[in-house]
Amino acid sequence: MNKKIIEAISSGKRFLITAHVRLDGDALGSELALFQMLKDLGKDAVIYNQDATPQHYLFLPGADQIVHELESVETYDVGFVLDCSELDRVGDIASEITKIKTLINVDHHVSNGGFSELRLLDSQASSTGELLYRLMREIGVKMTKDICTNLYAAILTDTGGFRYSNTHQDTLWAAGDLVEGGADPQWISENIYESDPPAKLQLLSRVLETLSLDMTTKTASMVVTFEHLRQTGATMEHTDGFIDIPRTVKNIDIAMLYTQMDDKLFKLSLRSKGKVNVERIARQFGGGGHVNAAACRIDGDIEVIKARVLAAVEAL
């Protein structure tokens, strides 16, 4: 499969790169690294994202090149869909992207069913960034400082700072190689994890008031509502990282963050420790992800939703 992907890169002239809505570090770092690689190979490349780039990722090299409006997709030879287990995760242009002759999916979610003919999938990989690192090494491209910085950011964020169970020996070797290529771990970490605006801390103080611990099921949950955002002047992007807070509690195996998306619609983010498989829980509600990190969306009143999820946890 890699051979066919490399052939598509070699023969293609104009490339579209995109990723999922509600962008994270892996999606953005992967997009920007691939963009830099293609430009260095003399290709014409465009990164399109439906959502705006979160403030704490604007420091990444090339972030100012991302566009949020797209001309006809039929002008592209090759389309890369990164960090998406399903095509509709890219947002409103999902159906348009299918018009691109050659579509390539690079992803590491265990729930990926393979929506494109060409795909680079490995659910054991730490991140999409790690998969692109392998591909670039196989191609033999020059690993510039900008490429290394973006790939390091991708791997760093999807491993939780190399703390999650998806951190393997190959992951650390890749990270070390990227540092040798010019990625600055301290500078990258400071920009991502230590540049929060006051509104985020104010939002966190409100959300912590919703913290619920259940030592019987070893679960912890928090809720983010529109009212919390209104009170603090924060935005949805400021909820990034909140899910990791209840996960830090001793003897808690599953952390849950309910984020209001509409009047009666909540996104449920799940994180777990050890071998507790939260992807199975998310799948019951139409979602997916990884063994230790998954998500889904559920309609209904928040208390009813929480009861349904708790019942799924107890069954697991």
N, C-alpha and C positions, 0 to 999 in steps of 0.2 A: 504493500500500500504506500509506503514512504517513497518508493521509486516513482510511482504515478504522481504523487504530490510534487516531488521534485521536478518531474517532467512538466507539470502544469505551471510551476513557478518559472521554469526556464523558457517555456514557449509563450507564456502570457505576456501581454504588454500593459494592460490596464487592470488594476486590482481594487476591489472594494473590501474593506475590513470593517467588521462590526462585532458587537458583543451584546450581552443581555441588558435589559433595563435595570435601573437601580445599580449603577456601576460600582464595582469594588476594585481593590488593588490588583487582583489577578487579571481581571478583564482589561483594565486600562494599561497595566504594565505590559501585558501580552500584546495588545493592539499596537502600542507605541514601539515595542521592540520589533515586531513584524514589519511595521511601517518603515522603520529605519533600515531594516535589512533590504526590503524591496527597493527603497530609494537608492541605497548604496549599490544595488545590482543594476541600476539604470532604469527601473520600472516606474510607471506612473501609478501612484497609490493614493487612496483616499480613505480616511477613517470617518465613518458615520456612526453616531450614537444618538438615540432618541432623547436620552436624558442629558442634562448638563453635567459637566465634570465636577465632582465634589471638590471643594476648596482645597482640602489637604492633599490632593493629588495634582494640583496645578503646577507644582514644581517639577514634575517629571518631564524629561527632555522630549519635546515635540507635542506637548499637551495643547499648545496654542494652535496646532494644525487641525485639530478635530473639528468636524462640521456637524451641524444638527439639522441641516436641510439637504435634500438629496435630489439631484437631477435624475433623468431616466436611467434605470439600472442596466438597460440594454446596451449601454456604451462600455460596460465592463466585460472583460474576458473571463476573469476569475473572481469569485467571491469567497472570502474567508469568514466563517462564523465561529467566533471564539468563546469558549467557556459557557456554551449553551447545550443543554441536554435535549432541548426541543427547539424547533425553529421559531415558534411563536414567542420565545423569550426575548427576541430582538425588538419586539414591539410592533408598531403599526405597519412597518414595511415588510413584514414576514412574507406575505404572499407575493410581493414584488420581487423579492430576492430570488425566488424560484425561477425567474426568467433568465437569470445569469446562466450561461451555458455550463460552466464548470464551478461547482460549489464544493468547498472543502470545510469540514467541521473538525476543529481541534478542541478536545474536551476531556475532562477527567471525572465526570459524574457517573456514579454507578447506575443511575437511572436512565442513561442515554441509550435510546433504542436504535440509533443509527439512521438519521433522517437524510443523509446525503451519500452519494455513491463513493466519493472520496472522503475519507475521514481518518484522523489520527486520534484514537481513543485509548485511554489506559486509566482505569478507575483506581489503580494502585499508585499512580503518580500524585505527587503532592499538589500539583497545580497545572493549569494550562501553560503557565510560564515555564515550568520544568519540561513539558513536552516540546515546546518551541525551542528551548535550549538544546535538547537532544537533536531536533531536526536541523537546527543551524550548524551544530557540530558535524552532523552527517553531510550536510551540503558543503561545509568547509568555508563558510563566509567569515569575513573579518569581524571579530567580536569587538566592536568599538566601545568606548566608554559609555556612550548613550544607550546602546543596546544592553550592555551589562547592567547599567543602572535600572533600566526598566524591567528587565527579567528578574533582577534581585528583589525589586519592590513587589513583583508578582508573587514570587515564592515566599518572601517574608510574610506578606499579609495572609496568604491562604494557609500557612502553617501556624498562624498565631504567634509569630516571632519564634518559629522553630520549636513550639511547645506541643503541638498537636500530634496525634498518632500517625498522621500522614507524613511525618518527617522521618525519612529513611536515610540510609548511608548515601545513596545516590543523590538525594536532595542536598545533603551537606557538601558533598563533593562539588555539585553544580554551583552552590552558593559560594564556595571557596574559589572556584574558578572564575566566577563573575567578579568577585572582589579583586582577584589578581588582574582582571581586565579593566578595573577602574571604578567599580561600584564602591561607594563609601558607606559602610554600614551605619555609622553614627549619624551622618548627615541625612540619610534616607529615613532612618528611624525617628529622628527628631521632627522631620517634616510631617511624617505620617501620624505619629503617636503623641507628639508634644507641641502641637500647634492649634489646640482647640480654642474657639472663641468663648467668651463668658456665657453666651446663650446656651452652649452645650452643657456646661456644668449646672446652670440653672434648671435646664430640662431634666438632667439626671437627678437632681434633688427632688423634683416632683415625682419622677418615675419610681425612685426608690421607696416612696411612700406606698406604692402598690405591691411591694415585694411580699410574696407569699411563699412560705416554706412548708413542705409536707415531708417530714422525716420518715413516715410510713412507706410512702412510695419513692422516697429519696428524690423528690422533684422540687424545683424552685421556679417561680414565674414572676414576670413583671409585665405591666401594661402601659403602652404609650397611646394617648388619645389626642384627638384634635384640640381638646381643651388645654392639654399640657403644652402643646405647641403655641397656642394662642397666648397663654399666660406668660411664656418665656420669650416669645419672638424667635424661637428656634424653628428649624426646618427638618424634614425627614432625614436628610443626610447626617444630621447631628445625632441620630440614634445609632450610628455606626459604632460597634464595639460594646453596646449595652448588653448584648446577650452573654458576653463573657463574664459579666459581674456576678450573676447568681451561680454561674458555673464554678466560681472560686470557693464556694462554701463547702466546708468539710462534710463528707458523707452524702453530698448531693451528687447524684449520677446523671440527672437530666435537667438542663436549664431551658426555660421557655420564655420567649419574648413575644407578646401579642402587640402588634402595631396596627392601629386603626387606619384603614385605607379608604373607607366610605362609611356612611351612617351605620350599615349593618354588615360590614365586611372587614375582616382582620387578617393580616398576614401573621402566620405563626412561624417563628424561627426556633429551631431546636438544636441544642448542642448536648453532647454526652461524653462521659468518661469511659475509658476501658473498652469493653466489647459490647456495650449497650447500643443496639442498632436503632437509631431514631429515624433512619430512612424508611423503615417499615411503618412507622407511625405516620410520617408525612405522606407516604404513598396511599394510605387509607383515605386521605382527604384530597387526593388528586395531585399531590406534590411529589417531591423527590429530593435527591441530593446524594450525600455520602453517609457512611455508617455513623460517623460521629457529628455530622453537620448536615441538616436538611431543612426544608421549608415547604409551606403550603399556604393556601388561602382558604378561609372558611367563612361562610355567611352565617349571620345570626346575632343574637344578643351575646355580649361578651361572657356573661356568667354561664349561659347555656353552652357556649363554645368551650369554655374551660372545663365544664363537666364532661363534655364529649371527649375531649383530649385526655383528661385524666382517666376515663374509662379505657381508652386505647392504651394508655401507659400501663394500667393495671393488667390488661390482657397480655401485653408484651412481657 
